[in-house]
Structures are given as C-alpha cells and as structure tokens.
Amino acid sequence: MAKIKHTKNELKAQTESLKRFERFLPMLQLKKQQLQAEIQGINTAIEETSAADKAQRAHLQAWVELFSEPVELGAIVGPASAETDEDNIAGVAIPILKSVSIARAEYDLFETPAWLDDAADMVQQLTELRIAREILEEQRRCIVEELRVTSQRVNLFEKVKIPECRENIRVIKIFLGDEQTAAVARGKIAKKRSDNA
C-alpha cells in the first residue's frame, strides 16, 4: 500500500477517488455481463453453424463417390471472398459477415456430369458455412479478450482500489481525530497554565 499523507486534502482526494471507483464499478460489471451474454450467443451460433456443416457433410456422404469421376471441380467453383463489416458490442469492434461470394464458372451442361450442379452447390454451401464459422470465432476471440480485460478491471476495483481507499479514509480520519483531540488537550493545558500564572 502506498504511503499516504494524513491531511484533510488527502482525505478529500481519497473520498473523491472512492466515489469515482464506486460510480464506475457498476458500469464495468454491466459491461462484463453484456460480454458474457454475447459470448453465449456467439457460442450458440457457432454450434448451429457446426451442426449445419455436419448435416451438409452427412448429406454429401450419400453421393460422395461421384467425386471420384474425373471432373475439375476447382475450375467450376472458384475462390470465395467474404464481405465483412464492423459492429460494436459493448465497446468492442467485431467483424460481421455481410455476404460470401463464390465465383462459379460457366460450363457446358452436355459435356459435364449431371451431378456437377449439386456438387458445386454443396461446395459453395460448405464454404459459406466455414467462412461464417471463422467470422464467429473471430468475434468470440475479440469479445473474450475484452471480457478478460474488463474482468481484471472489475477485480481491481472490487478487491484493491475500493478497499484501499476505504482503509486510507479510515486511517486519515483516525489520525485527524487523534490530532484534533491532542490539540484540544494542548489548548486546555495551555489555558490551565495561563490561569495559574
């Protein structure tokens, strides 16, 4: 604990610090609750995305053997690009998925297998689910980091700063009270001596 001055100015400064900490603590606790609720929502969304991915892959198993035919699927379904935006959740900037665009090449329907459209759709859906899950995981990472910092601040205020200020105020009041009592006693002694002289 830092050494404090036993003065009225220090008492005033400690009292103001205590009021400031007690005013900000509820806001930090509310932010912590909001972040925890947001993490739960993101975890639910990640689970739903993973479940949809598993369902798509299970559906794919029924006709996955068709992929063994010599077709260049990479030439049909091009690379994916995701358009994201930024949102603010409890003071944290997180990425939001706006859209996923996947380039699909034109191909001759008479020269390609009949299942190629379904396969291209499946690849596109799996890619969109993977990108959505990656964005959700990035959101969770950002919010978890902010939750960690906010929790540290809440603990600092609750367990260190507020008790420290209260103890400092108590010590200063005791010191000032003792000093005042000693001043009264000195005044009485001085008065008694002056009356006796």
DRENDO-1510 file (C-alpha; in Angstrom, 1 decimal, always signed):
<recs>
REC; n; res; u; v; w
REC; 1; MET; +0.0; +0.0; +0.0 .
REC; 2; ALA; +1.4; +3.4; -1.0 .
REC; 3; LYS; +2.2; +5.8; +1.8 .
REC; 4; ILE; -0.5; +8.4; +2.2 .
REC; 5; LYS; -0.4; +11.9; +3.7 .
REC; 6; HIS; -2.5; +12.4; +6.8 .
REC; 7; THR; -4.1; +15.7; +5.8 .
REC; 8; LYS; -7.6; +17.0; +5.0 .
REC; 9; ASN; -6.6; +17.4; +1.4 .
REC; 10; GLU; -5.6; +13.8; +1.1 .
REC; 11; LEU; -8.8; +12.8; +2.9 .
REC; 12; LYS; -10.8; +14.8; +0.2 .
REC; 13; ALA; -8.8; +13.2; -2.6 .
REC; 14; GLN; -9.3; +9.7; -1.2 .
REC; 15; THR; -13.0; +10.3; -0.8 .
REC; 16; GLU; -13.3; +11.6; -4.4 .
REC; 17; SER; -11.4; +8.5; -5.6 .
REC; 18; LEU; -13.7; +6.2; -3.7 .
REC; 19; LYS; -16.8; +7.9; -5.2 .
REC; 20; ARG; -15.3; +7.7; -8.7 .
REC; 21; PHE; -14.4; +3.9; -8.3 .
REC; 22; GLU; -17.9; +3.2; -6.9 .
REC; 23; ARG; -19.5; +5.1; -9.8 .
REC; 24; PHE; -17.5; +3.2; -12.5 .
REC; 25; LEU; -17.7; -0.2; -10.9 .
REC; 26; PRO; -21.4; -0.9; -11.8 .
REC; 27; MET; -20.7; +0.2; -15.4 .
REC; 28; LEU; -17.8; -2.3; -15.6 .
REC; 29; GLN; -20.0; -5.0; -14.1 .
REC; 30; LEU; -22.7; -4.3; -16.6 .
REC; 31; LYS; -20.2; -4.4; -19.5 .
REC; 32; LYS; -18.9; -7.8; -18.2 .
REC; 33; GLN; -22.4; -9.2; -18.1 .
REC; 34; GLN; -23.1; -7.9; -21.7 .
REC; 35; LEU; -19.9; -9.5; -22.9 .
REC; 36; GLN; -20.7; -12.8; -21.2 .
REC; 37; ALA; -24.2; -12.8; -22.8 .
REC; 38; GLU; -22.7; -12.0; -26.2 .
REC; 39; ILE; -20.2; -14.9; -25.9 .
REC; 40; GLN; -23.1; -17.3; -25.1 .
REC; 41; GLY; -24.9; -16.1; -28.2 .
REC; 42; ILE; -21.8; -16.5; -30.4 .
REC; 43; ASN; -21.2; -19.9; -28.9 .
REC; 44; THR; -24.8; -20.9; -29.8 .
REC; 45; ALA; -24.3; -19.6; -33.4 .
REC; 46; ILE; -21.0; -21.5; -33.7 .
REC; 47; GLU; -22.7; -24.7; -32.6 .
REC; 48; GLU; -25.6; -24.1; -35.1 .
REC; 49; THR; -23.1; -23.5; -37.9 .
REC; 50; SER; -21.1; -26.6; -37.0 .
REC; 51; ALA; -24.3; -28.6; -36.8 .
REC; 52; ALA; -25.3; -27.3; -40.3 .
REC; 53; ASP; -21.9; -28.2; -41.6 .
REC; 54; LYS; -22.2; -31.8; -40.2 .
REC; 55; ALA; -25.6; -32.1; -41.7 .
REC; 56; GLN; -24.3; -31.0; -45.1 .
REC; 57; ARG; -21.4; -33.4; -44.9 .
REC; 58; ALA; -23.7; -36.2; -43.9 .
REC; 59; HIS; -25.9; -35.4; -46.9 .
REC; 60; LEU; -22.8; -35.3; -49.1 .
REC; 61; GLN; -21.8; -38.9; -48.0 .
REC; 62; ALA; -24.7; -40.3; -49.9 .
REC; 63; TRP; -23.2; -39.3; -53.2 .
REC; 64; VAL; -19.5; -38.6; -52.4 .
REC; 65; GLU; -18.4; -41.5; -54.6 .
REC; 66; LEU; -19.4; -39.4; -57.6 .
REC; 67; PHE; -16.5; -37.1; -56.9 .
REC; 68; SER; -14.2; -39.9; -58.0 .
REC; 69; GLU; -15.2; -39.2; -61.6 .
REC; 70; PRO; -12.6; -37.1; -63.4 .
REC; 71; VAL; -14.1; -33.6; -63.1 .
REC; 72; GLU; -12.1; -30.5; -62.3 .
REC; 73; LEU; -14.4; -29.0; -59.6 .
REC; 74; GLY; -11.9; -26.3; -58.8 .
REC; 75; ALA; -12.3; -24.9; -62.3 .
REC; 76; ILE; -16.1; -24.8; -61.8 .
REC; 77; VAL; -16.2; -23.3; -58.3 .
REC; 78; GLY; -13.6; -20.5; -57.8 .
REC; 79; PRO; -12.2; -18.9; -54.7 .
REC; 80; ALA; -14.5; -17.4; -52.1 .
REC; 81; SER; -14.4; -13.9; -50.9 .
REC; 82; ALA; -16.2; -12.6; -47.8 .
REC; 83; GLU; -17.5; -9.1; -47.4 .
REC; 84; THR; -17.4; -8.1; -43.8 .
REC; 85; ASP; -18.5; -5.0; -41.8 .
REC; 86; GLU; -17.6; -3.9; -38.3 .
REC; 87; ASP; -20.0; -3.8; -35.4 .
REC; 88; ASN; -19.7; -2.5; -31.9 .
REC; 89; ILE; -20.7; -4.8; -29.0 .
REC; 90; ALA; -20.2; -3.2; -25.5 .
REC; 91; GLY; -17.3; -1.1; -26.8 .
REC; 92; VAL; -15.6; -3.9; -28.8 .
REC; 93; ALA; -15.2; -3.7; -32.5 .
REC; 94; ILE; -16.1; -7.1; -34.0 .
REC; 95; PRO; -16.3; -8.3; -37.6 .
REC; 96; ILE; -19.8; -9.0; -39.0 .
REC; 97; LEU; -20.3; -11.2; -42.1 .
REC; 98; LYS; -22.3; -9.4; -44.7 .
REC; 99; SER; -22.0; -11.8; -47.6 .
REC; 100; VAL; -19.9; -14.5; -49.2 .
REC; 101; SER; -19.4; -14.5; -52.9 .
REC; 102; ILE; -18.0; -17.5; -54.7 .
REC; 103; ALA; -17.1; -17.3; -58.4 .
REC; 104; ARG; -18.8; -20.1; -60.4 .
REC; 105; ALA; -17.6; -20.7; -63.9 .
REC; 106; GLU; -19.9; -21.3; -66.9 .
REC; 107; TYR; -19.7; -24.8; -68.2 .
REC; 108; ASP; -21.3; -26.9; -70.8 .
REC; 109; LEU; -24.2; -28.9; -69.3 .
REC; 110; PHE; -23.9; -31.5; -72.1 .
REC; 111; GLU; -20.2; -32.2; -71.5 .
REC; 112; THR; -20.3; -32.4; -67.7 .
REC; 113; PRO; -21.9; -35.0; -65.4 .
REC; 114; ALA; -25.4; -34.3; -64.3 .
REC; 115; TRP; -24.5; -34.2; -60.6 .
REC; 116; LEU; -22.0; -31.3; -61.1 .
REC; 117; ASP; -24.5; -28.6; -60.3 .
REC; 118; ASP; -25.4; -30.3; -57.0 .
REC; 119; ALA; -21.7; -30.8; -56.2 .
REC; 120; ALA; -20.9; -27.1; -56.9 .
REC; 121; ASP; -23.9; -26.0; -54.7 .
REC; 122; MET; -22.7; -28.3; -51.9 .
REC; 123; VAL; -19.1; -26.9; -52.2 .
REC; 124; GLN; -20.5; -23.4; -52.1 .
REC; 125; GLN; -22.7; -24.1; -49.0 .
REC; 126; LEU; -19.8; -25.8; -47.2 .
REC; 127; THR; -17.5; -22.9; -48.0 .
REC; 128; GLU; -20.1; -20.3; -46.8 .
REC; 129; LEU; -20.5; -22.3; -43.5 .
REC; 130; ARG; -16.8; -22.5; -43.0 .
REC; 131; ILE; -16.4; -18.7; -43.5 .
REC; 132; ALA; -19.3; -17.9; -41.3 .
REC; 133; ARG; -17.8; -20.1; -38.5 .
REC; 134; GLU; -14.4; -18.4; -38.9 .
REC; 135; ILE; -16.0; -15.0; -38.6 .
REC; 136; LEU; -17.9; -16.1; -35.5 .
REC; 137; GLU; -14.8; -17.5; -33.9 .
REC; 138; GLU; -13.0; -14.2; -34.6 .
REC; 139; GLN; -15.9; -12.4; -32.9 .
REC; 140; ARG; -15.7; -14.7; -29.9 .
REC; 141; ARG; -11.9; -14.2; -29.7 .
REC; 142; CYS; -12.3; -10.4; -29.7 .
REC; 143; ILE; -15.0; -10.4; -27.1 .
REC; 144; VAL; -13.2; -13.0; -24.9 .
REC; 145; GLU; -10.2; -10.7; -24.9 .
REC; 146; GLU; -12.3; -7.7; -23.9 .
REC; 147; LEU; -14.0; -9.8; -21.2 .
REC; 148; ARG; -10.6; -10.7; -19.8 .
REC; 149; VAL; -9.6; -7.1; -19.5 .
REC; 150; THR; -13.0; -6.0; -18.1 .
REC; 151; SER; -12.9; -8.8; -15.5 .
REC; 152; GLN; -9.4; -7.6; -14.5 .
REC; 153; ARG; -10.7; -4.1; -14.0 .
REC; 154; VAL; -13.7; -5.2; -12.1 .
REC; 155; ASN; -11.5; -7.3; -9.8 .
REC; 156; LEU; -9.1; -4.4; -9.4 .
REC; 157; PHE; -11.8; -2.0; -8.4 .
REC; 158; GLU; -13.7; -4.5; -6.1 .
REC; 159; LYS; -10.7; -6.2; -4.4 .
REC; 160; VAL; -8.0; -3.5; -4.5 .
REC; 161; LYS; -8.9; +0.1; -5.2 .
REC; 162; ILE; -12.2; +0.4; -3.2 .
REC; 163; PRO; -11.0; -1.4; -0.1 .
REC; 164; GLU; -7.7; +0.6; -0.3 .
REC; 165; CYS; -9.5; +3.9; -0.5 .
REC; 166; ARG; -11.8; +3.0; +2.4 .
REC; 167; GLU; -8.8; +1.9; +4.5 .
REC; 168; ASN; -7.0; +5.1; +3.7 .
REC; 169; ILE; -10.0; +7.2; +4.6 .
REC; 170; ARG; -10.4; +5.3; +7.9 .
REC; 171; VAL; -6.7; +5.8; +8.8 .
REC; 172; ILE; -6.7; +9.5; +7.9 .
REC; 173; LYS; -9.9; +10.1; +9.9 .
REC; 174; ILE; -8.4; +8.4; +12.9 .
REC; 175; PHE; -5.2; +10.4; +12.5 .
REC; 176; LEU; -7.1; +13.7; +12.2 .
REC; 177; GLY; -9.3; +12.8; +15.1 .
REC; 178; ASP; -6.3; +12.0; +17.3 .
REC; 179; GLU; -4.7; +15.2; +16.2 .
REC; 180; GLN; -7.8; +17.2; +17.0 .
REC; 181; THR; -8.1; +15.5; +20.4 .
REC; 182; ALA; -4.4; +16.3; +21.1 .
REC; 183; ALA; -4.9; +19.9; +20.0 .
REC; 184; VAL; -7.9; +20.3; +22.4 .
REC; 185; ALA; -5.8; +18.7; +25.2 .
REC; 186; ARG; -2.9; +21.1; +24.5 .
REC; 187; GLY; -5.3; +24.0; +24.5 .
REC; 188; LYS; -6.7; +23.0; +27.9 .
REC; 189; ILE; -3.2; +22.5; +29.3 .
REC; 190; ALA; -2.1; +25.9; +28.0 .
REC; 191; LYS; -5.2; +27.6; +29.4 .
REC; 192; LYS; -4.7; +25.9; +32.7 .
REC; 193; ARG; -1.1; +27.2; +32.8 .
REC; 194; SER; -2.1; +30.7; +31.8 .
REC; 195; ASP; -4.9; +30.7; +34.5 .
REC; 196; ASN; -2.3; +29.5; +37.2 .
REC; 197; ALA; +0.3; +32.1; +36.2 .
</recs>
